[in-house]
Amino acid sequence: MSIQSYWQSADEDAEMQDEHGFIWEAMLETIDIDLAGRHVLDAGCNRGGFLRLLAARSGIAAGYGYDPAAGAIADARRLAGELPLTFEVADTVPAGWEGFEAAFSHEVLYLIHDLPGTPPRSTMRSPRARRTTR
Ligand SMILES: C[S@@+](CC[C@H](N)C(=O)[O-])C[C@H]1O[C@@H](n2cnc3c(N)ncnc32)[C@H](O)[C@@H]1O
């Protein structure tokens, strides 16, 4: 997979993070485990906003986020400051990352084309192709 520095662009990724705050809060309302003291994974973390929310609000012991967008990961590291958060540029769980007690992934699975049962990219048609093919 090749992804540029940002998922969309620096500005759009920052905007997306602001827009997703209320969804992350709603997501947290649906879980019934106490995250305090837990080690938590966020797959496709972009700029790390969800893990920062968990560190501030839920008192996680440590958060780990990965994303192929290198610029977003650089922002995530900078924005994390002294919080117990680790970020890596990757498109799958980095080697050695294990033992998580909770894992989240918001708006990412639809982007992963090598999941079992997912058609290979070459057989997927774009909306434009669908419109013009009869
Ligand atoms: C729609 S954004 C969602 C970001 C974040 N989860 C949120 O809630 O704001 C999708 C993110 O998935 C990332 N992504 C794309 N392919 C990925 C993969 N194979 N593994 C992990 N993340 C991926 C993109 O770089 C982007 O940051």
The ligand as an SDF file (V2000), in Angstrom:
LIG
                    3D

 27 29  0  0  0  0  0  0  0  0999 V2000
  -11.4300    8.0790    7.4980 C   0  0  0  0  0  0  0  0  0  0  0  0
   -9.8430    8.1190    8.2840 S   0  0  0  0  0  0  0  0  0  0  0  0
  -10.2680    7.7110    9.9920 C   0  0  0  0  0  0  0  0  0  0  0  0
   -9.1660    8.0770   10.9510 C   0  0  0  0  0  0  0  0  0  0  0  0
   -9.4710    7.8490   12.4370 C   0  0  0  0  0  0  0  0  0  0  0  0
   -9.6760    6.4440   12.7250 N   0  0  0  0  0  0  0  0  0  0  0  0
  -10.6400    8.6570   12.9120 C   0  0  0  0  0  0  0  0  0  0  0  0
  -11.5610    8.1190   13.5150 O   0  0  0  0  0  0  0  0  0  0  0  0
  -10.6230    9.8920   12.6970 O   0  0  0  0  0  0  0  0  0  0  0  0
   -9.1170    6.6030    7.6960 C   0  0  0  0  0  0  0  0  0  0  0  0
   -7.7050    6.4090    8.1790 C   0  0  0  0  0  0  0  0  0  0  0  0
   -7.2970    5.0680    7.8590 O   0  0  0  0  0  0  0  0  0  0  0  0
   -5.9620    5.1120    7.4840 C   0  0  0  0  0  0  0  0  0  0  0  0
   -5.6290    3.8590    6.7560 N   0  0  0  0  0  0  0  0  0  0  0  0
   -5.6730    3.5890    5.4330 C   0  0  0  0  0  0  0  0  0  0  0  0
   -5.2820    2.3160    5.1940 N   0  0  0  0  0  0  0  0  0  0  0  0
   -4.9860    1.7680    6.4040 C   0  0  0  0  0  0  0  0  0  0  0  0
   -4.5120    0.4960    6.8350 C   0  0  0  0  0  0  0  0  0  0  0  0
   -4.2630   -0.5020    5.9690 N   0  0  0  0  0  0  0  0  0  0  0  0
   -4.3050    0.2870    8.1430 N   0  0  0  0  0  0  0  0  0  0  0  0
   -4.5470    1.2840    9.0350 C   0  0  0  0  0  0  0  0  0  0  0  0
   -4.9990    2.5130    8.6960 N   0  0  0  0  0  0  0  0  0  0  0  0
   -5.2060    2.7500    7.3960 C   0  0  0  0  0  0  0  0  0  0  0  0
   -5.8390    6.3940    6.6830 C   0  0  0  0  0  0  0  0  0  0  0  0
   -4.5060    6.8390    6.5360 O   0  0  0  0  0  0  0  0  0  0  0  0
   -6.6870    7.3310    7.5340 C   0  0  0  0  0  0  0  0  0  0  0  0
   -5.9250    7.9740    8.5220 O   0  0  0  0  0  0  0  0  0  0  0  0
  1  2  1  0
  2  3  1  0
  2 10  1  0
  3  4  1  0
  4  5  1  0
  5  6  1  0
  5  7  1  0
  7  8  2  0
  7  9  1  0
 10 11  1  0
 11 12  1  0
 11 26  1  0
 12 13  1  0
 13 14  1  0
 13 24  1  0
 14 15  1  0
 14 23  1  0
 15 16  2  0
 16 17  1  0
 17 18  1  0
 17 23  2  0
 18 19  1  0
 18 20  2  0
 20 21  1  0
 21 22  2  0
 22 23  1  0
 24 25  1  0
 24 26  1  0
 26 27  1  0
M  CHG  2   2   1   9  -1
M  END
$$$$
